[in-house]
Amino acid sequence: MFLEVTVSALGWNFKLGFPLIPLILLVIWALGLSMVILSGLVFLPKKVITAVALITIAGHNLLDSVGGASMSGGSPLWHLLHRPGLVSPDPLIIVGYPIIPWFAVMALGFALGDVFRWEPERRKRFPLRAGIVSIVAFVAIRFVNAYGNPVPWSVQKTAALTVASFLNAMKYPPSLDYLLMTLGPTLIALALLENARGPFARAASVYGRVPMFYYLGHIYVIHILAAIFALWQGGTAGFLSLDTASFPKWYGTSLPGVYLAWSLVVLSMYLPSRWFADLKSRRRDWWLSYI
């Protein structure tokens, strides 16, 4: 959580000084607070943790109408808990990742950890079936269009746009539909890729060994590449921040350009990530366990 308001915030805004204002509480803020909550939940039986997690994930959309629909609707506490929005206008503090239901997703992952102690066949069978059930549940709940996502899908002028509307589940906070459509394929991938070997698997595992290092580093790479791109387009780069609404109209690229930028960021972080992964394997400094 401290890294969110220091190292991460500096990477997004390139603004020196502390505190870094405006503060936009994003991914690792939510992950950090989820870990704090999980530090208490771990004393409960695994079945209780699983029940709390599933009930929260399945039922939190019942809270969608609380606090109004705007970023300023609801109390600061409610924005911290469930609805992204303005916590404080001065100093400007905005929550992008509320804690509900993210803490439940982490708790469910913790409870599912015991699965990987099972014998191989059973270990693979369970996540595969759970993933299929999740995807089927997503299609069914989303098709009914009555619950599971604050914004319903609708028939569009083309089939492709209709499919896009169907798949357009809310991430902030993640709706039940969003979690079903993302965790389902993830569980299937866990089952199918357990024995994956070869150059690609080894390269992918490098990122998985240092996720915090990769996350913090990739923010700076994104900002640097975005600044170079802005200068190349003939403008300035001082406007770059999380306030995308203030970006000039001349700045931007096509969807293929976005994928190209994504590829460049991932590839450029490979060697630094491999270096840091090797460092962690050689040393046992206490701080390395956090990065």
Buried (B, 14 or more C-beta within 10 A) or exposed (E): BEBBBEBBBBBBBBEEEEEBBBBBBBBBBBBBBBBEBBEEBEEBEEEEBBEBBBEBBBEBBEBBEEBEEEEEBBEEEBBBBBBBBBBEEEEEBBBBBBBBBBBBBBBBBBBBEEBEEEEEEEBBEBBBEBBBEBBEBBBEBBEEEEBBBBEBBEEEEEEEEBEEBBEBBBEBBBBBBBBBBBBBBEBBBBBEEEEEEEEEEEEEEBBEBBEBBBBBBBBBBBBBBBBEBBEEBEEEBEBBBBEEEEBEEEBEEEEEEEEEBEEEBBEBBEEBBBEBBEBBEEEEEEEBEEB
